[in-house]
Amino acid sequence: MLRRALFTSALASFLAACGKTEQVPEAETETPGKMAGKVDAKLAELGIELPEAATPIAAYTPIRKVGNMVYIAGQGPGNQGVVGRDYTTDEAYVFARDAGISVLSQLKKACDGDLNRVVQCVQLQGIVRCTDDFTEQHLVINGTSELFRDVFGEVGLAARAAVGTNSLPVGFVCEVIATFEVRDA
Amino acid sequence: MNSSTGNINDRIRELGIDVPDVETPITTYAHTRTVGNLVYVAGQGAEVHGKIGRDFTVQEGYDAARSSGIVVLSQLKHALAGDLNQVKQCVELLYYVHCTDNFTEQHLVMDGTSDLF
């Protein structure tokens, strides 16, 4: 259930004792080349051309890999401003989608160019720069979530948190931080 | 079963907590994602709207954080096919408090979730 104007929000991860949980989908039997083509074809269908993965603007690395997990540093859109003052929710939705495209560029690099290695989007944190009384952060961050769903299907939807803040680096409208599970090459 | 705490379901009953079953659909996010033995639970909020430091006290915020934690437990239970005894540990907890600019007791508010767990 979506909750507006979160009073408090808790985002948690737990270690469970056994593997009686959802199964990781079986790896596709197609050749890696064809698999890569599938997601690329989806991106083309959506009219999305992934830009070169952005280089860091400060002291951090855009990608970290641990086993089959890929952690992607916060990505913002090319727009600056405050939602609720400079932009509407619908306008900011598009910026969140753009930030998601930057995430996909980093992810593709992490997957050595083969986005079909993505098993699922595990976790997504969306931070929206907004006015004090703005309460539609979740609708803004849907721009990222729906992009990932359109590209990867249901597995593109993450365990997510969307929050607001008064300020972000270089004036970004929003910032998204994502973690993906990927298959071995 | 976690030997240090006994049966979790008994403990929840002792605390007088109702962890409701959840059957919420996936819309634009997943309530939980599982990778190996790690369960990631999406951000969960309390059904209370307002700012701490203006509309609510720290204690009221604590109670709301506890309520948020119960929703986390519901989602976790669903992810574990109803068996919270599978939980070995809570690995990480991230929280946000909707508060006034000069409020500095976020940690005391979120003890509501931590104390529950």
Interface residues (C-beta under 8 A of the other chain):
Chain A: M1 L2 R3 R4 A5 L6 F7 T8 S9 A10 L11 A12 S13 F14 L15 A16 A17 C18 G19 K20 T21 E22 N68 M69 Q120 C121 V122 Q123 L124 H138 N142 S145 E146 R149 E154 L157 A158 A159 R160 A161 A162 V163 T179 E181
Chain B: N2 T24 I26 T27 T28 Y29 A30 H31 T32 R33 T34 V35 G36 N37 L38 V39 Y40 V41 A42 G43 Q44 G45 A46 E47 V48 H49 G50 I52 F56 G61 A64 A65 S68 G69 V72 L76 A79 L80 A81 D83 N85 Q86 V87 K88 Q89 C90 V91 E92 L93 L94 Y95 Y96 V97 H98 V109 M110 G112 T113
